[in-house]
């Protein structure tokens, strides 16, 4: 009879006989099917009856040659005890975890019965063979090898001619025992390593799945945070636009109306008709200028220029219209490969150009101006330059680098930073001003 040194692999977590199958979607080693849910579990529950029956039939054919009447009676008693032991063990398996104290008692009693039956008849080693198979599931790890070696003793006695060995059998018994024990321990070591590797792989998969779950949760939280930030950014944009329009009306239309009232009052109080006509002409010019400012402010409520034109064409039209209105020569240049940008990016650059040109027209007293739109690999820049009177950069707040009285410059900086851009201002008295806005190149698609 060939010894079998294969033992059942042990699960990473201690299995429970007869446990219910796990729910679909195993997530880690603790959720792996128990021993009882495999064909090994079925064999461990039903195999003892089958092997005991085979051993009993084999022994029955040889009992006249190998057993006395008393030994037959003892064997029948031992067979009955073995059946009782297996019935006890296989009853209520859901409540019997392994390995445990009960499983160790079961293994020891069954080993003793198998050894005694093999002592009576070597063919009962067919039943004692169970010790190779269930040492792993039933015994704690520190006792597994002891169970395998003990089973090797029984199997070696059967294979060397029966127990007890005669004087001539001892060399054969020793040699066969060494072979049996070595093979069983060798296969046990291989199985242990494979079990550890499987457990480590299952643990790694479980950790990866947990990490993926945490990542999905973080992405969901980030999505919610992004939505809140977007809502806050929109609200801040609305408030910023209201503030800009309020300042725009105060600095342009309100001041224009004040000037008109002043000129009309002066015309009414003047007795000189020529002086009155001069005041009325000034009031008319101020009214026209204020009307233009009002129209520009209304247009600024939404970038209507971008509804029908791309950003370069819209900027060119703005520059041409501004030059015609102010009488200041202005040039518009595009560098790089123009491509559609995200709507918010285009709207921001358009309004910065409008604000910068408005500042030039109101404050710079320039003789010429230039606007350049540059497309680069990962950013777009808008440069507005003039040769006007400029201003002293020393009169700025250190915290933000924007002139204290420059509401328009503050608005341009806020617009630029809202889309993760930067605004640079270069100016000095008598040397003109350069405003440069750099924003990320975010394509429309």
Secondary structure by P-SEA (a helix, b strand, c coil): ccccccccccccccccccccccccccccccccccccccaaaaaaacaaaaaaaaaaaaaaacccccccaaaaaaaaaaaaaaaaaaaaaaccccccccccaaaaaaaaaaaaaaaaaaaaccccccccccccccccccccccaaaaaaaaaaaaaaaaaaccccccccaaaaaaaaaaaaaaaaaaaaaaaaaaaaaaaaaaaaaaaaaaaaaaaaaaaaaaaaaaaaaaaaaaaaaaaaaaaaaaaaaaacaaaaaaaaaaaaaaaaacccaaaaaaaaaaaaaaaaaaaaaaaaaaaaccccccccccaaaaaaaaaaaaaaaacbbbbbbbccbbbbccaaaaaaaaaaaaaaaaaaaccccccbbbbbbbbcccbbbbbbbbccbbbbccccccccccccccaaaaaaaaaaaaabbbbbbbbcccbbbbbbbbbcccccc
